[in-house]
């Protein structure tokens, strides 16, 4: 039996999955790691924690059954973080991960110096603290000695690939999320490198996502308990992998909600006007991925659960209580801007909000308001795609939140479209498996195989009465945001 072993290095945990060559999930295991917030708006992780979690999860995954003959390893990961690698091949500091917002000023200045429309048109990305260029400029201005010690700049997947193979390599999906890559020329953009004060040769060589250029090294094989020499497919960033695993092409839109949320669709032609949508190179050759995102979504629910001192299984209790709360959460409104606003807003100063609290509100009301707030932002993202005249059609639900019947129904009602739930909702691992299978010729057609391996199993239709109700609440939500927009910067004033 030929099998595929995948590693998905997410924001909160590493998920390892074992798949057979027909796309059946044979076993899986997760291993969590912490995110550190040494200052407000900062978010860091220890790269070694990713590797420790990958090894631990892989051993548990492989212990649950016969792994067969592992034909290839596949990878997916969070994006846009910065791992400073020393000349000894070790990280010099914690990774500044994607959600870190410390470089707001640098993002604003890059937008002023180059022009926001120019940056968006050429790199596919409007200036935002998410992206690597802004983080590197912050390091240049605040920790130049540390930056000067760096021999290489890795993202999360690059680091784990390096631990698996000893090789230094990245792929197009990650390179095009740096705001340092010319989306239209498929090459590094020298002007931004000069401004930030780093060199293109400090980034790894770029390969396609469906290639397996290196093999499992002996030290990594010993750590994992596997034979060495197994091909290691490059894979892609998590959203690109989800797009592949969810069969997102044509008019299908992906709504992926985990730590963050992402409303995205693939395109076969790069338009001159990208509107407000970030655009990067997709894992499938010849395509691009348009994305509009929410920085904090299910992570807000996790924050609320932890604030109540509930264990992880307490999330089911909160969802049960949220289901008992009526539509509108008894006139409570939540905005999920806990680490700034992305989607079509691009407001790094925006912050989370609970409006309308009274002594009569329950934690179930708050939980439902959070779910609805994420739904309102998802609708704003969907409208952003519609503004590009792309004609987004069916919406497929991905991510951990897709397991929640309540949240799926709330989103269907707010988006006013049916939500499709596939066989595998956490599809980043499946996308990594598909790309890995393609890299060693186990499959030929990514699109057809994706929809064969991950068929739609449920359609959640919107409730017409709820659609009408939420249209009014969404208008209020937008009015509240507009009213607070001039006030958000004052929260950050010294």
Residue pairs with C-beta under 8 A, 6 or more apart in sequence:
1 20
1 21
1 66
1 68
1 69
2 20
2 21
2 68
2 69
2 70
2 71
2 442
3 18
3 19
3 20
3 21
3 26
3 67
3 68
3 69
3 70
3 71
4 18
4 19
4 20
4 21
4 70
4 71
4 72
4 73
4 74
4 433
4 436
4 437
4 442
5 16
5 17
5 18
5 19
5 58
5 61
5 62
5 67
5 70
5 72
5 73
5 74
5 226
6 16
6 17
6 19
6 73
6 74
6 75
6 76
6 235
6 429
6 430
6 432
6 433
6 436
7 14
7 15
7 16
7 54
7 57
7 58
7 73
7 74
7 75
7 76
7 160
7 432
8 14
8 15
8 16
8 17
8 75
8 76
8 77
8 238
8 241
8 426
8 428
8 429
8 432
9 50
9 53
9 54
9 75
9 76
9 77
9 78
9 156
9 157
9 160
10 77
10 78
10 238
10 258
10 259
10 428
11 35
11 78
11 97
11 98
11 99
11 258
11 259
11 260
11 299
12 32
12 33
12 35
12 259
12 299
12 302
13 30
13 31
13 32
13 33
13 53
13 57
14 30
14 31
14 33
14 50
14 53
14 54
14 57
15 28
15 29
15 30
15 57
15 426
15 428
15 429
16 28
16 29
16 30
16 31
16 54
16 57
16 58
16 60
16 61
17 25
17 27
17 28
17 61
17 429
17 430
17 433
18 25
18 26
18 27
18 28
18 61
18 62
18 65
18 67
19 25
19 26
19 430
19 433
20 26
20 68
21 71
21 437
21 442
22 453
23 430
23 433
23 434
23 449
23 452
23 453
23 454
25 424
26 65
27 61
27 62
27 64
27 65
28 61
28 429
29 57
29 58
29 60
29 61
29 64
30 57
31 52
31 53
31 54
31 56
31 57
31 60
32 53
33 45
33 46
33 49
33 50
33 52
33 53
34 45
34 49
35 43
35 44
35 45
35 97
36 42
36 43
36 44
36 45
36 46
36 94
37 43
37 44
38 44
39 102
41 100
41 101
41 102
41 104
41 339
42 96
42 100
42 101
42 102
43 96
43 97
43 98
43 99
43 100
43 101
43 339
44 94
44 95
44 96
44 97
44 100
45 81
45 94
45 95
45 97
46 91
46 94
46 95
47 83
47 91
47 94
47 95
47 154
47 156
47 159
48 91
50 156
50 159
50 160
51 159
51 160
51 163
54 160
54 163
55 223
55 224
58 224
58 225
59 224
59 225
62 224
62 225
62 226
70 226
70 230
71 230
71 231
71 440
71 442
72 212
72 230
72 231
72 232
72 233
72 436
72 437
72 439
72 440
72 442
73 164
73 216
73 230
73 231
73 232
73 233
73 436
74 233
74 235
74 432
74 433
74 435
74 436
74 437
74 439
75 157
75 160
75 161
75 164
75 232
75 233
75 234
75 235
75 236
75 432
76 157
76 235
76 236
76 237
76 238
76 241
76 428
76 429
76 431
76 432
77 155
77 156
77 157
77 160
77 235
77 237
77 238
78 97
78 98
78 156
78 237
78 238
79 98
79 155
79 156
79 173
79 174
79 177
79 237
79 238
79 239
80 97
80 98
80 130
80 131
80 132
80 135
80 155
80 177
80 178
81 95
81 96
81 97
81 98
81 132
81 135
81 155
81 156
82 95
82 96
82 132
82 135
82 136
82 139
82 153
82 155
83 91
83 95
83 153
83 154
83 155
83 156
83 158
83 159
84 91
84 92
84 93
84 139
84 146
84 147
84 149
84 150
84 153
85 91
85 92
85 150
85 151
85 152
85 153
85 154
85 159
86 92
86 149
86 150
86 151
87 149
87 151
89 162
91 159
92 146
92 149
92 150
93 143
93 146
95 156
95 159
96 102
96 135
96 138
96 139
97 156
98 130
99 130
99 259
99 260
99 295
99 296
99 339
100 129
100 135
101 129
101 339
101 340
101 348
102 129
102 138
103 129
103 134
103 135
103 137
103 138
104 129
104 340
104 348
104 349
106 129
106 134
106 135
106 137
106 138
106 141
107 127
107 128
107 129
107 131
107 134
107 348
108 127
108 348
109 137
110 119
110 127
110 133
110 134
110 137
110 179
110 192
110 195
111 119
111 126
111 127
113 195
114 127
114 191
114 192
114 195
116 126
116 127
119 125
119 126
119 127
119 179
120 126
120 274
120 278
121 272
121 274
122 182
122 183
122 184
122 189
123 176
123 179
123 180
123 181
123 182
123 183
123 189
123 192
124 176
124 181
124 183
124 274
124 278
124 279
124 280
124 288
125 131
125 177
125 179
125 278
125 279
125 280
126 276
126 278
126 346
127 133
127 134
127 179
128 134
128 342
128 346
128 348
129 135
129 340
129 348
130 295
130 342
131 177
131 178
131 179
132 153
132 155
132 177
132 178
132 179
132 180
133 178
133 179
133 180
133 192
133 196
134 179
136 147
136 153
136 196
136 197
136 198
137 195
137 196
139 146
139 147
140 147
140 196
140 197
140 198
147 197
147 198
150 198
150 202
151 202
152 168
152 202
152 203
152 204
153 198
153 202
153 203
154 162
154 168
154 170
154 204
155 170
155 174
155 177
155 237
157 170
157 171
157 174
157 234
157 235
157 236
157 237
158 168
158 169
158 170
158 174
158 204
161 167
161 169
161 214
161 232
161 234
162 168
163 220
164 216
164 217
164 220
164 232
165 214
165 215
165 216
165 217
165 220
165 232
166 214
166 217
166 219
166 220
167 213
167 214
168 204
168 205
169 204
169 205
169 206
169 207
169 213
169 214
169 234
170 203
170 204
170 205
170 206
170 207
170 234
171 206
171 207
171 208
171 209
171 211
171 234
171 235
171 236
171 283
172 186
172 206
172 207
172 208
172 209
172 281
173 209
173 236
173 237
173 240
173 280
173 281
173 282
173 283
173 289
174 236
174 237
175 181
175 188
175 203
175 206
175 281
176 183
176 280
176 281
177 237
177 280
178 203
179 192
180 188
180 189
180 192
180 193
180 196
180 203
181 187
181 188
181 189
182 188
182 189
183 270
183 279
183 280
183 281
183 288
184 270
186 281
188 200
188 203
190 200
193 199
193 200
207 213
207 234
208 234
208 285
209 234
209 235
209 236
209 240
209 283
209 284
209 435
210 233
210 234
210 283
210 284
210 285
210 435
210 438
210 439
210 446
211 233
211 234
211 439
212 231
212 232
212 233
212 234
212 436
212 439
212 440
213 234
214 231
214 232
215 228
215 229
215 230
215 231
215 232
216 224
216 226
216 227
216 228
216 229
216 230
216 231
216 232
217 228
218 228
220 228
221 227
221 228
221 229
221 230
222 228
231 439
231 440
233 432
233 435
233 436
233 439
233 440
234 435
234 439
235 241
235 283
235 431
235 432
235 435
235 436
236 244
236 283
236 431
236 432
236 435
237 280
237 283
238 428
239 256
239 262
239 264
239 289
239 291
239 428
240 280
240 282
240 283
240 289
240 431
241 283
241 427
241 428
241 429
241 430
241 431
241 432
241 435
242 248
242 254
242 256
242 262
242 398
242 399
242 427
242 428
242 431
243 249
243 254
243 264
243 266
243 282
243 283
243 284
243 289
243 431
244 283
244 284
244 427
244 430
244 431
244 434
244 435
244 446
244 450
245 398
245 424
245 427
245 428
245 429
245 430
245 431
245 432
245 433
245 434
245 450
245 454
246 252
246 254
246 396
246 398
246 422
246 427
246 431
246 450
246 454
247 396
247 422
247 447
247 450
247 451
247 454
248 254
248 264
248 265
248 266
248 396
249 266
249 284
249 287
249 447
250 393
251 265
251 390
251 391
251 392
251 393
251 394
252 265
252 393
252 394
252 395
252 396
253 263
253 264
253 265
253 382
253 385
253 392
253 393
253 394
253 395
253 396
254 262
254 263
254 264
254 265
254 395
254 396
254 398
255 261
255 262
255 263
255 378
255 395
255 396
255 397
255 398
255 411
255 415
255 419
256 262
256 264
256 397
256 398
256 399
256 402
257 297
257 298
257 374
257 378
257 397
257 398
257 399
257 400
257 401
257 402
257 407
258 297
258 298
258 399
258 400
258 401
259 296
259 297
259 298
259 299
259 302
260 293
260 294
260 295
260 296
260 297
260 298
260 299
261 293
261 294
261 297
261 298
261 374
261 377
261 378
261 381
261 399
261 401
262 291
262 292
262 293
262 294
263 291
263 292
263 293
263 343
263 378
263 381
263 382
263 384
263 385
264 289
264 290
264 291
264 292
265 289
265 290
265 385
265 390
265 392
266 282
266 284
266 287
266 288
266 289
266 290
267 287
267 288
267 289
267 290
267 390
268 286
268 287
270 279
270 288
271 388
273 388
274 290
274 388
275 384
275 387
275 388
276 292
276 343
276 344
276 346
276 384
276 387
277 290
277 291
277 292
277 344
277 384
277 385
277 388
278 290
278 291
278 292
278 293
279 288
279 289
279 290
279 291
280 288
280 289
280 291
281 287
281 288
281 289
282 288
282 289
283 431
283 435
284 446
284 447
290 385
290 388
290 390
292 342
292 343
292 344
292 380
292 381
292 384
292 385
293 342
293 343
293 381
294 336
294 342
294 343
294 374
294 377
294 378
294 381
295 337
295 338
295 339
295 340
295 341
295 342
296 303
296 336
296 337
296 338
296 339
296 352
297 336
297 374
297 377
297 401
298 374
298 399
298 400
298 401
299 338
300 334
300 336
300 338
300 352
300 370
300 373
300 374
301 315
301 318
301 367
301 370
301 371
302 315
303 338
304 318
304 363
304 366
304 367
304 370
305 312
305 314
305 315
305 318
308 314
308 318
308 363
310 317
310 318
318 363
318 364
318 367
319 367
319 404
319 406
319 407
320 364
321 362
321 363
321 364
321 367
322 364
322 365
322 367
322 368
322 371
322 406
323 364
323 368
323 406
324 364
325 362
325 364
325 365
325 367
325 368
327 413
327 466
327 469
327 470
327 473
328 372
328 469
328 473
329 361
329 365
329 366
329 368
329 369
329 372
330 360
330 361
330 365
331 356
332 354
332 355
332 356
332 357
332 361
332 365
332 366
332 368
332 369
333 353
333 354
333 355
333 356
333 369
333 372
333 373
333 473
333 476
333 477
333 480
334 352
334 353
334 354
334 355
334 366
334 369
334 370
334 372
334 373
335 350
335 352
335 353
335 355
335 373
335 477
335 480
335 481
336 352
336 370
336 373
336 374
336 377
337 347
337 350
337 351
337 352
337 353
338 351
338 352
340 347
340 348
340 349
340 350
340 351
341 347
341 348
341 350
343 377
343 380
343 381
343 384
344 380
344 381
344 383
344 384
345 380
345 481
347 485
347 488
349 488
349 489
349 491
349 492
350 481
350 484
350 485
350 488
351 488
351 491
353 480
353 484
354 366
354 369
355 480
368 410
371 406
371 407
371 410
372 410
372 414
372 470
372 473
373 477
374 407
374 411
375 407
375 410
375 411
375 413
375 414
375 415
375 470
376 414
376 473
376 474
376 477
376 478
378 411
378 414
378 415
379 414
379 415
379 474
380 478
382 392
382 395
382 415
382 417
385 392
386 392
394 417
394 418
394 420
395 415
395 417
395 418
395 419
395 420
396 419
396 420
396 421
396 422
396 456
397 408
397 411
397 419
397 420
397 421
397 422
397 425
398 422
398 425
398 426
398 427
399 425
399 426
400 425
400 426
401 407
402 408
402 421
402 425
402 426
403 425
405 460
408 419
408 421
408 460
409 460
409 463
411 419
412 418
412 419
412 460
412 461
412 462
412 463
413 462
413 463
413 466
413 467
413 469
413 470
414 470
414 474
415 462
416 462
416 467
416 471
417 462
418 459
418 460
418 461
418 462
419 459
419 460
420 456
420 458
420 459
420 460
421 456
421 457
421 458
421 459
421 460
422 454
422 455
422 456
422 457
423 453
423 454
423 455
423 456
423 457
424 430
424 453
424 454
427 454
430 450
430 453
430 454
431 450
434 443
434 446
434 449
434 450
434 453
435 446
437 443
437 449
438 444
438 446
443 449
